[in-house]
Amino acid sequence: MFRQFIDKIAGDEIYLIISLCIFFLFFVGIALLLIKMNKEHISYMRNLPLDDENQE
């Protein structure tokens, strides 16, 4: 099904390359964001569901 759709588009290679680049850059960006994230904030968010102080 997808191959038939792609065959009908002129210059389909550029669309495939652009979509792959967007996909790759998105996940690289998320990985860099997680690496640079403050470790104290990660620890706080990890323990938040177990913290009894914020429950009503």
C-alpha positions in Angstrom: 0.0 0.0 0.0 2.7 2.5 1.0 4.9 1.5 -2.0 2.1 2.4 -4.4 1.6 5.8 -2.8 5.3 6.5 -2.9 5.6 5.4 -6.5 3.0 8.0 -7.6 5.0 10.9 -6.0 7.6 12.5 -8.2 10.9 12.8 -6.4 9.9 10.4 -3.6 13.5 9.9 -2.4 13.6 13.4 -1.0 10.5 12.9 1.1 11.8 9.6 2.5 15.2 11.2 3.4 13.6 14.2 5.0 11.2 12.1 7.1 14.1 9.9 8.2 16.1 13.0 9.2 13.2 14.4 11.2 12.7 11.1 12.9 16.4 10.8 13.7 16.8 14.5 14.9 13.8 14.2 17.1 15.1 11.2 19.0 18.7 12.6 19.2 17.2 15.9 20.6 15.2 14.0 23.2 18.3 12.0 24.2 20.4 15.1 24.6 17.6 16.8 26.6 17.5 13.8 29.0 21.3 13.7 29.3 21.5 17.5 30.2 18.5 17.4 32.5 19.1 18.2 36.1 19.6 15.0 38.1 17.9 16.5 41.2 14.8 17.1 39.1 14.8 13.6 37.8 15.1 12.3 41.4 12.3 14.5 42.5 10.0 13.4 39.7 10.9 9.7 40.3 9.9 9.9 44.0 6.8 12.1 43.4 4.3 9.2 43.3 5.7 7.8 46.5 5.8 11.1 48.4 3.0 11.3 51.0 3.3 15.0 51.6 1.5 16.0 48.4 -1.5 13.7 48.8 -4.8 15.2 50.1 
